[in-house]
Amino acid sequence: MPTWISRTLALLAGLAATWPVRADIVTHLPAQPAKVIALTFDGCEAKGQPAWLDERIAVFLEAQRIPATLFVTGLFAKRNADRLGQLSRTGLIEIENHSWDHPRHLEHLDQGAIAAQLADTDEAIRAVTGSKPRFFRFPGGHYDAKALAAVENSGLSVVHWSWESGDPARDLTPERLTSWVLSKTRPGDVLIFHINGRAPATAVALPAMVAELKRRGFSFARLDEVLK
């Protein structure tokens, strides 16, 4: 097994206790009549760490008419407002909530701070797209019962991922990323990548991955198209 995959699996095993499996957190799409999967991309920006949209990914999705879901922080939404607005108006891309400034452990905040993280990001995204987000993704996948309740009380539903792509890994090549994703993908999977310029292998690997997934009979859907 390649070293980078071994490290990823070891990391996930170590974090399993902080990612409890909950029936009310979506990690897989409901049964569909076809081999549908969801491409999702995180646009993460923390305080003092400016991040810009990876145009290579955005242009590819537009050119190939591939529907996808972006989970963005409020800071990322404000910094990339014009481009995110353009993408949302294509009808291909939905923009969803990923907290205001990507605290790695949202569950460590008090209820008021969590509510502000959600509400401020909702407003930033609404200013960009004209619509309130429906879904939320916890930064790093970390949460507890209190944080989950705060999100659900805000009217947002939590969507995580079926398995980690590992695309921010520094030593990950496009070839390894492609091989890993193609070996793991099954119907109904929610795939996670990053579109904040800190996962350089993704933009290079995406065309080949998508082409091969299509060849295997997979199609792509926005989360709001399949999660009612």
Disulfide bonds with the S-S distance in Angstrom:
none
